[in-house]
Amino acid sequence: MREKTVANPDGKWDPANDFLLEVSDLKTWFETKKGLFSGKPQRIRAVDGVRFCLEQNQTLGLVGESGCGKTTLGRTLLGLETASAGDVRFRGRPLLYLSRKQMDQMRRHLQVVFQDPLSSLNPRMNVMDIITEGLERFGMLEGTKQEHASRLMAEVGLDKAMIYRFPHEFSGGQRQRINIARAVSLRPDLVICDEAVSALDVSIQAQVINLLLTLQEAHHLSYLFISHDLGVVSNIADQVAVMYLGRIVEAGTTAQIIGDPCHPYTQMLIAALPVAGQKRAESAQVKGETPSPADPPPGCHFHPRCPKAMEVCRHTSPDQTRLRDRTVCCHLYA
Amino acid sequence: MKALLSVDNLAIEFATDEGVIRAVDGVSFAIRAGQSLGLVGESGCGKSVTALGLTRLIASPPGRIVSGSVHFDGRDLLQINTRELRAVRGNEISMIFQEPLSALSPLHRIGRQLTEAIGFHHRMSKKAAREYAVSWLQKVGIPDAQSRMDAYPFQLSGGMQQRVMIAMALMLSPKLVIADEPTTALDVTTQAQIFAMIREMMQNQTSLLLITHDMGVVWEMCDRVIVMYASRIVETADIETLFAAPAHPYTRGLMAAIPKLAGGRNHLTDIPGQVPSPLDYPAGCRFQDRCPDVFDRCRTQDPALVTCGKDHLAACFLVYPDKEA
């Protein structure tokens, strides 16, 4: 990853020299009551000390299995969960602990596309109202609502004739196009895509991935692309970060991570992918299940499932090590 | 070799507010003993309805099996009475569904659900049934099986719930297992474990009908594949042939659209357009509007499945012997 200057605190942000998004040591913990009568609360460390940077016009793919904290991380950045500790700078300014008003202003630059395209659209609003709501809110309408909405619909490949239709009248792929139109309508800097193509059929999924790539080229967007699907992520991300139980265990360029995974967990994830037309290596054995984030194993969280676990892994948590232009958290490389 | 299951010209309709939908339209196929057949296609293509129709699990109304026959081990499942059918279901044909949590009863302990199924089909003492169920939980890799018998489904992880489903589906040594997207809700690492286990458990004794949208999964699990599009079969071949030389433009498009591991931003080959509505299928080939190779004949005539290689059939005028005509 290229070194950039840390954004200065006065809020002067220079896209050419500064990172768009800097996440340092972010923690999002949840407290839960264990049972009705046991008073001792349980702490779930959903996001536990995450650090990464994202440049403008770049895509970071965040991959991991269910429960690894990738969605909580995205929701924390959006202000939908409260961070417990850490610092996030977006466009050179702090993003955490903002007042509602401040966050409202920030949302112009920070948008989201969720997994379920239907439940994230208001069923009582037609397409035109849905995709121009933000534009009206920020006074960014150009021309009439109809004109602006038609332009956006053309941009995401929707038929303009459908401008007065309601979400339930569209197919899954078209609904996700509506969500994308709404997300890019304000010309944001960053769009967080949380499993945005996971619910779509393969042929439609490919269409939507291509649309995201085209929009990125046209508007210099950055994406934080959260997905469990390494195949999808590898076709859209410039950088990949692999998360396991709240921590990033390996991060680097997509080509490095896919072509030469270092962390045993990344290796396991890649080996587990069924690849059509290719016989799986017999050695690709996966063992165990992801432990509960409420009760992670001591030391390296991955050690009970790791084929290369050593004595040190059982009690000491590995630090981040730089290795051939990537970072990896594993005692093998310490 | 005689087929264990042979489905002939199956058609299933659903009555909706907007009209009658033909969800399965003239589907025929066969599975031999020990064979594993994949039924692939995108959502709404009729693959799940086909699977449910085989064991008459379609709610009627709104559903209705319009025509066809389903011969299984010498009987027509569409003709036998309910009592005979219940003896087949769960015993000779078992099912694994996508959502283990909604397929298992939330109110009963795992052990009770397993032993109930055993008791329904076999004469066995309660104690023996329990021991048998525990031995199967161990076989499917559930640690501490004895105490898990007393757990409720919600107390297990998704992967563990699916293992319970698999134990339940396989423990009575069925002749055929129908698995409808059995791993779609699971992580890839869990999926790999589940598949390795199903393969081992089946040991070439049991036939498998695997319904999935995932070509990678079919490749790992099946000997033969059927591709469905818009309620019909468009291509069928053995697994190597289908992947090496797909004949139907839809199959080719589907294979090209699967994201392969790449090293960064990469535009994928997509299939333009969308699946036609079952209320409004076009005349002629149903893939015509999305097909890169469409020509006049496709818009007026329906292509039937024709042989285009050894055990390889496709419903496309491009492979018709008289295509010049």
Interface residues (C-beta under 8 A of the other chain):
Chain A: T59 E65 S66 S171 G172 G173 Q174 D201 V202 S203 I204 Q205 A206 Q207 I209 N210 L213 Q216 H228 D229 L230 G231 V232 S234 N235 I236 A237 D238 T253 T254 A255 I258 G259 M268 L269 I270 A271 A272 L273 P274 V275 A276 G277 Q278 R280 A284 V286 K287 E289 T290
Chain B: E42 S43 S157 G158 G159 M160 D187 V188 T189 T190 Q191 A192 Q193 F195 H213 D214 M215 G216 V217 V218 W219 E220 F243 A244 G253 L254 M255 A257 I258 P259 K260 L261 A262 G263 G264 R265 N266 H267 L268 T269 D270 I271 P272 Q274 V275
